Amino acid sequence: MRQFTLASCALYFLTGLTAISIGSVLPQLLAYYKVSYTIGGQLIFIGAMGFLAGVLVSSYLNNRFRPKPLLTVSSLIIAGAQLGILLLPPIPLFMAFYFINSMGQAAIGVVVATMIIEVFIGRQAVAMSYLEVSFGLGAFTMPIMASLFIALNIWRYLFVVTSVLALILAVVWTQISFSKKAAVPSERLDASGLAESGPLRMGRKWITLGLFALIVFLYGGLEGSLNNFLSSIFMNYLDVVAYDASISIGVFWAAMVVGRALTGVIIRRVAYNIYLLINICGALLSLILFITLKNAPMGYFFVTTLGLMMSGLYSITLVYANYSIPDSAHLVTPVIAGLSGLGSAVFPAFTGFSIDHAGMTATLWSIAGIAASYLIFLLVIGRTRGDGPRIFHRFPRRGQAKLAFSSRGSRFNKP
């Protein structure tokens, strides 16, 4: 299982690299093609649409084929798309390659997350935190590599690195074997993994799934708006110079990586719903203080706390949804991934429009409103599920951990 976990993390690291690769050299690309930032915005939107298409296609194929060939093919798709981007073809073809690249990213995200949910029964949140750390490290590493390649005036060869890594992982995944792991008494479970979640009636199941789809749609909008406009916010709202403003994105992602590493530890003591409640409240408070204090040094501090608070929201929302709707990973996981991608496409477009027409202050309050809406609907989910007030759970005694694992079958039991 160690090889399976490491190979899964390597794929998420790859998707982190490729997700940020275009944005890291976007000014150079626009200068090369002699186009405006409007075309750059269209490119980002096409990437989001490719991600959504990849979610739909991969969720369909994931119900009909085993995951290993899907992951191998997805890695090859990313390798081919990155090599196509390296050639810097005419802009329509460039956009097509980027669309295909995003489809490969989505397929890896859906298939790997589904495997993790089904394989690590009772420990999904801890396992997902490893994946999220790997993605964050990729997203954090890419701008650093891009800066070096740009300084050496070889920025286009950045795509060689990602394509070679994708080819290596395509080969690696032909050799990986895994199965559903039996419970080991010495291993600690997620706090919520200590209890079973019973089956839901069909009507309640769809209501619950719809509520989770809504909050992850809001989360995608929150993260997408910050990723795309954080530097502009620092420049226009806090009067920070361009170079220092760009540091805010690095600070945000560094905090995200640290927070995701801590999530695997925290979630062993704190139930899923309480973790999400505390973190979204912390994120909302950070946004409010950022807006009201309007101070550059404190702005970096609140961006740090914002990254820490938001770091585990996506992964724990995904795990919490699967925990709340058991035996439905092949339905729940692509819905969560797809709605998150849709939110990250729709809300940034609205944010950009709001900056132009309503001003930065109103836009920041609208971003805070996204976080507040997440909080409200999270409370609705808790009300719907009847979650109790208990926050902390004891670790299981030796010999008791097996009771926390489901006896439900899985297609991953097959040799």
C-alpha positions in Angstrom: 0.0 0.0 0.0 2.9 2.3 0.5 3.8 2.2 -3.2 0.1 2.8 -4.0 0.0 5.9 -1.7 3.3 7.3 -3.0 2.3 6.8 -6.6 -1.1 8.5 -5.9 0.7 11.5 -4.3 3.0 11.7 -7.3 0.0 12.0 -9.6 -1.4 14.8 -7.5 2.0 16.5 -7.4 1.9 16.4 -11.3 -1.6 17.9 -11.4 -0.4 20.7 -9.0 2.5 21.4 -11.4 0.3 21.4 -14.6 -2.5 23.4 -13.0 -0.2 26.3 -12.3 2.1 25.9 -15.4 0.2 28.2 -17.8 -0.4 30.9 -15.2 3.3 30.9 -14.2 4.4 32.0 -17.6 1.2 33.7 -18.8 2.9 37.2 -19.4 5.5 35.5 -21.5 2.9 33.5 -23.5 0.8 36.7 -24.1 3.9 38.6 -25.3 4.9 35.7 -27.6 1.4 35.5 -29.2 1.0 39.3 -29.0 -2.5 39.1 -27.5 -4.2 40.8 -24.5 -5.2 39.6 -21.1 -8.6 39.1 -22.5 -7.3 36.1 -24.4 -5.5 35.0 -21.3 -8.9 35.1 -19.5 -10.4 33.0 -22.3 -7.6 30.5 -21.9 -8.2 30.1 -18.2 -12.0 29.6 -18.9 -11.2 27.0 -21.6 -9.0 25.2 -19.0 -11.9 25.2 -16.6 -14.3 23.8 -19.2 -11.7 21.1 -20.0 -11.6 20.2 -16.4 -15.4 19.8 -16.3 -15.4 17.7 -19.4 -12.7 15.5 -17.9 -14.8 15.0 -14.7 -17.8 13.9 -16.8 -15.8 11.5 -19.1 -13.6 10.0 -16.3 -16.6 9.4 -14.0 -18.3 7.5 -16.8 -15.2 5.5 -17.6 -14.4 4.9 -13.9 -17.6 2.9 -13.6 -16.6 0.6 -16.5 -12.9 0.2 -16.4 -10.3 -0.5 -13.7 -8.4 2.5 -12.4 -4.8 1.6 -13.4 -5.3 1.9 -17.2 -7.3 5.1 -16.7 -4.5 6.6 -14.8 -1.9 5.5 -17.2 -3.8 6.9 -20.2 -4.5 10.2 -18.3 -0.8 10.6 -17.6 -0.1 10.0 -21.3 -2.7 12.6 -22.2 -1.0 15.2 -20.0 2.4 14.3 -21.4 1.1 14.8 -24.9 -0.7 18.0 -24.2 2.3 19.5 -22.4 4.6 18.6 -25.3 2.1 20.2 -27.7 2.1 23.4 -25.6 5.9 23.3 -25.7 5.8 23.7 -29.5 3.9 27.0 -29.1 1.5 26.3 -32.0 -1.1 28.8 -33.3 -3.3 30.1 -30.4 -6.4 28.0 -31.3 -4.4 24.8 -31.3 -2.6 26.0 -28.1 -6.0 26.4 -26.4 -7.0 22.9 -27.6 -3.9 21.4 -26.0 -4.7 23.2 -22.8 -8.3 21.9 -22.9 -6.9 18.3 -23.3 -4.4 18.9 -20.5 -7.2 20.0 -18.1 -9.2 16.9 -19.0 -6.2 14.7 -18.0 -5.9 16.6 -14.7 -9.6 16.1 -13.9 -9.4 12.4 -14.7 -6.5 11.9 -12.4 -8.3 13.8 -9.6 -11.5 11.9 -9.9 -10.0 8.4 -10.3 -7.4 8.8 -7.5 -9.8 10.4 -5.1 -12.4 7.6 -5.7 -9.7 5.0 -5.0 -8.6 6.7 -1.8 -12.2 6.9 -0.6 -12.9 3.3 -1.3 -9.5 1.8 -0.2 -8.8 3.7 3.1 -12.1 3.0 4.9 -12.2 5.0 8.1 -9.0 6.9 7.2 -10.1 8.8 4.1 -9.4 12.2 5.5 -5.9 11.4 6.5 -5.2 9.8 3.1 -6.8 12.8 1.2 -4.6 15.2 3.2 -1.5 13.5 1.8 -2.9 14.0 -1.7 -3.8 17.7 -1.0 -0.3 18.3 0.4 1.2 16.8 -2.8 -1.0 19.0 -5.0 0.0 22.1 -3.0 3.7 21.3 -3.2 3.3 21.0 -7.0 1.4 24.3 -7.1 4.1 25.9 -4.9 7.0 24.4 -6.8 5.9 25.4 -10.3 6.2 29.2 -9.9 9.7 28.8 -8.4 10.8 26.7 -11.4 9.1 29.1 -13.8 11.1 32.0 -12.3 14.3 30.2 -12.9 13.4 29.2 -16.4 12.3 32.8 -17.2 15.5 34.2 -15.8 17.4 31.9 -18.1 15.2 32.8 -21.0 14.1 29.2 -21.6 10.6 29.5 -20.1 9.0 27.4 -22.8 11.1 24.3 -21.8 9.2 24.4 -18.5 6.7 22.1 -20.2 9.4 19.5 -20.9 9.7 18.9 -17.1 6.0 18.3 -16.7 5.7 16.1 -19.8 8.7 13.9 -18.7 7.2 13.5 -15.2 3.9 12.5 -16.7 5.5 9.9 -19.0 7.4 8.4 -16.0 4.2 8.2 -13.9 2.4 6.6 -16.9 5.0 3.8 -16.8 4.9 3.6 -13.0 1.2 3.0 -12.8 1.4 0.0 -15.1 3.4 -1.6 -12.2 1.3 -0.5 -9.2 -0.8 -3.1 -7.3 -3.2 -2.4 -4.5 -6.1 -3.8 -2.6 -8.4 -2.8 0.2 -6.3 -2.9 3.3 -7.4 -4.8 6.4 -7.8 -2.8 9.6 -4.6 -2.5 11.6 -5.3 -1.9 15.4 -2.3 0.3 15.8 -3.4 2.7 13.0 -5.4 5.8 14.1 -8.6 6.5 12.3 -10.4 9.7 11.4 -12.5 10.9 14.3 -15.6 10.5 12.3 -14.3 7.2 11.0 -14.9 5.7 14.4 -18.6 5.4 13.6 -20.5 4.0 10.7 -22.8 6.2 8.6 -26.0 4.4 7.8 -27.7 4.3 4.4 -30.0 7.2 3.4 -33.4 7.1 1.9 -33.3 8.0 -1.8 -34.9 11.4 -1.3 -32.7 12.3 1.6 -29.6 11.1 -0.4 -30.2 13.5 -3.3 -31.0 16.4 -1.0 -27.7 15.8 0.9 -25.7 15.4 -2.3 -27.2 18.6 -3.6 -26.2 20.5 -0.4 -22.7 19.2 -0.6 -22.5 20.1 -4.3 -23.6 23.6 -3.4 -21.0 24.2 -0.7 -18.1 22.8 -2.8 -19.3 25.0 -5.7 -19.0 28.0 -3.2 -15.6 26.7 -2.1 -14.3 26.5 -5.7 -15.5 30.1 -6.2 -13.7 31.3 -3.1 -10.4 29.6 -3.9 -10.6 30.5 -7.6 -11.3 34.2 -6.8 -8.3 34.4 -4.5 -6.0 32.5 -6.7 -6.7 34.8 -9.7 -7.0 38.1 -8.0 -5.0 38.1 -4.8 -2.1 40.0 -6.3 -4.5 42.6 -7.8 -6.2 42.9 -4.4 -2.9 43.8 -2.7 -2.0 46.3 -5.4 -5.4 48.1 -5.7 -6.7 47.8 -2.1 -3.6 47.9 0.0 -1.4 50.0 -2.5 1.4 47.4 -2.5 3.8 47.5 -5.4 3.5 44.8 -8.1 6.6 42.7 -6.9 5.5 42.6 -3.3 1.9 42.0 -4.3 2.9 38.8 -6.2 4.4 37.5 -3.0 1.0 37.2 -1.5 0.1 34.3 -3.8 3.3 32.4 -2.6 2.4 33.2 1.1 -1.2 31.9 0.5 0.0 28.6 -1.1 2.7 28.1 1.5 0.1 28.4 4.2 -2.2 26.0 2.3 0.6 23.4 2.1 1.3 23.7 5.9 -2.4 23.5 6.7 -2.9 20.5 4.5 0.0 18.7 6.3 -1.6 19.5 9.6 -5.1 18.3 8.5 -4.0 14.7 8.6 -3.2 15.1 12.3 -6.1 17.3 13.3 -8.8 15.1 11.7 -7.9 12.2 13.9 -9.2 14.1 16.8 -11.9 16.4 15.3 -15.1 15.2 13.5 -15.5 16.2 9.9 -18.4 18.6 10.4 -16.7 20.4 13.3 -13.4 20.7 11.4 -15.2 22.3 8.5 -17.2 24.6 10.8 -14.1 25.9 12.6 -12.1 26.4 9.5 -14.8 28.2 7.5 -15.4 30.5 10.5 -11.7 31.1 10.7 -11.5 31.9 6.9 -14.5 34.2 7.1 -13.0 36.1 10.1 -9.7 36.4 8.3 -11.4 38.0 5.3 -13.4 40.4 7.4 -10.3 41.5 9.3 -8.4 41.9 6.0 -11.1 44.1 4.6 -11.7 46.2 7.7 -8.1 46.8 8.9 -6.8 47.6 5.4 -3.2 47.4 6.4 -0.5 45.8 4.2 1.7 44.0 6.8 -1.5 42.7 8.5 -2.8 41.8 5.1 0.0 39.2 4.7 -0.7 37.9 8.1 -4.4 37.4 7.3 -3.6 35.8 4.0 -1.5 33.3 5.9 -4.4 32.5 8.3 -6.7 32.4 5.4 -4.5 29.8 3.6 -4.3 27.8 6.8 -8.1 27.8 7.4 -8.9 27.0 3.7 -6.3 24.3 3.3 -8.5 21.3 4.2 -11.9 22.6 3.2 -12.0 20.8 -0.2 -10.6 17.5 0.9 -12.7 17.2 4.1 -15.8 18.3 2.3 -15.2 15.5 -0.2 -14.6 13.0 2.6 -17.6 14.3 4.6 -19.9 14.0 1.6 -18.8 10.4 1.0 -19.1 9.6 4.7 -22.6 11.1 4.7 -23.7 9.2 1.6 -22.1 5.8 2.0 -21.5 3.3 -0.8 -21.7 6.1 -3.4 -18.0 7.1 -4.0 -18.4 6.7 -7.8 -21.3 9.2 -7.8 -20.3 11.6 -5.0 -16.6 12.1 -5.9 -17.1 13.3 -9.5 -20.0 15.5 -8.4 -17.9 17.2 -5.8 -14.9 17.5 -8.2 -17.1 18.8 -11.0 -18.9 21.4 -9.0 -15.7 22.7 -7.4 -14.2 23.1 -10.9 -17.4 24.9 -12.1 -17.2 27.3 -9.1 -13.6 28.1 -9.9 -14.7 29.0 -13.4 -17.9 31.0 -12.7 -17.0 33.0 -9.6 -13.6 34.4 -10.8 -15.5 35.7 -13.9 -18.0 37.5 -11.6 -15.1 38.7 -9.4 -13.3 40.3 -12.4 -16.5 41.9 -13.6 -17.2 43.2 -10.0 -13.7 44.8 -9.7 -14.3 46.7 -13.0 -17.8 47.9 -12.2 -18.3 47.9 -8.4 -14.8 48.5 -7.1 -12.4 46.5 -5.0 -14.1 47.1 -1.6 -17.5 45.8 -2.8 -15.7 42.9 -4.5 -13.9 41.9 -1.3 -17.2 41.9 0.6 -18.7 39.7 -2.1 -15.9 37.2 -1.6 -16.5 37.2 2.1 -20.2 36.6 1.2 -19.1 33.4 -0.6 -17.5 32.2 2.6 -20.5 33.2 4.7 -22.8 31.3 2.3 -20.6 28.2 2.6 -21.0 28.5 6.4 -24.8 28.8 6.2 -25.3 25.8 4.0 -22.8 23.7 6.1 -25.0 24.4 9.1 -28.0 23.3 6.9 -26.2 20.0 6.2 -25.5 19.5 9.8 -29.2 20.1 10.6 -30.2 17.7 7.8 -27.9 14.9 9.1 -28.6 15.6 12.8 -24.9 15.9 13.7 -24.4 16.0 17.4 -22.5 18.6 19.3 -19.5 16.4 20.3 -16.3 17.9 18.9 -13.5 15.6 20.1 -13.4 11.8 19.9 -11.1 9.4 21.8 -8.7 7.3 19.9 -9.9 3.7 19.6 -8.3 1.2 21.9 -6.2 -1.5 20.6 -8.4 -4.2 19.0 -11.3 -1.8 18.6 -10.3 -0.2 15.3 -11.7 -3.1 13.3 -15.2 -2.2 14.4 -14.8 1.2 12.7 -14.1 -0.3 9.3 -16.9 -1.2 6.9 -17.4 -4.7 5.9 -18.8 -3.6 2.6 -17.3 -5.1 -0.5 -15.2 -3.2 -3.0 -14.1 -3.9 -6.5 -10.6 -3.1 -5.3 -10.5 -6.4 -3.3 -9.8 -8.1 -6.6 -6.2 -9.2 -7.1 
